[in-house]
Amino acid sequence: MPEFVGRISTVRTAIFRLKRWFYATFFSPYTKIEKGKAIAEENRRIWVMLASKIINEISSKYGTDKNLAARIRLTYDSEVVAKVTDPSRGQEIAIQRFIPRKVAVEIYEKKGDIEFDITEGDLKKALEEEYKEPEVG
């Protein structure tokens, strides 16, 4: 099954990236074609239900999603409903129905800040010493 895997970002950004991917893949290409408009609308309704379910689950488990980092993995299937020629490009397009199978939201909680002090004396000492490349290996 195909899978969308987003980058680690805030929960809101992760959902926004998933939304952008969905509309570019399963909605926008079909709205230009008369046969695809009904499928595009059906796909959009499925997306809205899926997105609200994701948001509700995160909100119920973590409360506010303001500062949570997350990655969303969406496993899905698609069913070819029709194949038509795109009039603007002259290419054949397979109009697909979106079928979500599984959503995994990986939440990364903040464990605390790492704090340290660098004094002016530390900087002067570092500047006076000869610079050595760190060893990689």
C-alpha positions in Angstrom: 0.0 0.0 0.0 1.3 3.5 -0.7 2.2 5.7 2.2 2.5 9.4 2.8 5.2 10.2 5.5 5.5 13.8 6.6 8.4 15.6 8.1 8.7 16.2 11.8 7.1 19.5 12.6 4.3 21.0 14.8 1.1 19.1 14.8 -0.7 21.9 12.9 2.0 22.1 10.3 2.0 18.3 9.9 -1.7 18.3 9.3 -1.3 21.2 6.9 1.3 19.3 4.8 -0.9 16.3 4.7 -3.8 18.4 3.5 -1.6 20.0 0.8 -0.5 16.6 -0.4 -4.1 15.3 -0.4 -5.5 18.2 -2.4 -2.6 18.0 -4.9 -3.0 14.3 -5.4 -6.7 13.4 -5.1 -8.7 16.7 -5.6 -7.2 19.4 -7.7 -6.3 17.4 -10.8 -9.9 16.0 -11.1 -11.8 19.3 -10.8 -10.8 20.3 -14.3 -12.5 17.3 -15.8 -16.3 16.9 -15.8 -16.1 13.2 -15.0 -13.8 13.8 -12.1 -15.7 16.5 -10.3 -18.0 14.0 -8.4 -15.0 11.8 -7.4 -13.1 14.9 -6.3 -16.0 16.0 -4.1 -16.3 12.5 -2.6 -12.5 12.4 -1.9 -12.8 15.8 -0.3 -15.6 14.6 2.1 -13.4 11.6 3.1 -10.5 13.9 3.7 -12.5 16.3 5.9 -13.8 13.3 8.0 -10.2 12.0 8.3 -8.7 15.3 9.2 -11.3 16.0 11.9 -10.7 12.5 13.3 -7.0 13.1 13.5 -7.5 16.5 15.2 -10.0 15.1 17.7 -7.8 12.2 18.6 -4.8 14.4 19.2 -6.8 16.9 21.2 -8.4 14.2 23.4 -5.0 12.7 24.3 -2.8 15.8 24.5 -5.1 18.7 25.0 -3.7 21.7 23.1 -1.5 20.8 20.2 0.2 24.2 20.3 3.8 23.1 20.8 3.8 19.4 20.1 6.1 18.1 17.5 4.7 15.3 15.3 5.0 13.2 12.2 2.0 11.8 10.3 2.1 8.6 8.4 -0.9 7.9 6.2 -1.3 4.5 4.6 -3.9 4.5 1.8 -5.2 2.8 -1.2 -6.6 4.3 -4.4 -9.1 2.8 -6.8 -9.1 3.9 -10.4 -12.6 4.9 -11.3 -12.0 6.2 -14.8 -9.3 7.1 -17.3 -9.8 10.3 -19.2 -7.7 12.7 -21.3 -6.8 16.0 -19.7 -7.8 18.7 -22.2 -5.2 21.2 -21.0 -2.2 18.8 -21.2 -3.4 16.1 -23.6 -2.3 13.4 -21.2 -4.3 10.5 -19.9 -5.3 10.9 -16.2 -6.5 8.1 -14.0 -9.3 9.4 -11.8 -8.8 7.7 -8.4 -10.9 7.3 -5.3 -9.0 8.0 -2.1 -9.3 5.1 0.5 -7.4 5.8 3.8 -6.4 2.7 5.6 -4.3 3.7 8.6 -3.0 6.9 10.2 -0.1 6.9 12.6 0.7 10.1 14.4 4.1 10.1 16.1 4.2 12.7 18.9 7.5 14.0 20.1 7.2 15.7 23.5 9.7 18.3 24.7 11.8 16.9 27.5 13.4 20.2 28.6 15.9 22.8 27.5 19.6 22.3 27.5 21.2 25.4 29.0 24.8 26.3 29.3 26.8 29.5 29.8 29.6 30.7 27.6 31.5 33.5 29.2 33.7 36.2 27.5 36.7 34.5 29.1 35.8 31.2 27.3 35.6 33.0 24.0 38.9 34.8 24.5 40.6 31.5 25.4 39.1 29.7 22.4 40.3 32.5 20.1 43.8 32.4 21.5 44.1 28.6 21.0 44.9 27.2 17.6 41.8 25.9 15.8 41.8 22.2 15.3 39.3 20.4 13.0 37.1 18.0 14.9 37.7 14.3 14.0 34.9 12.6 12.3 34.7 8.9 12.6 
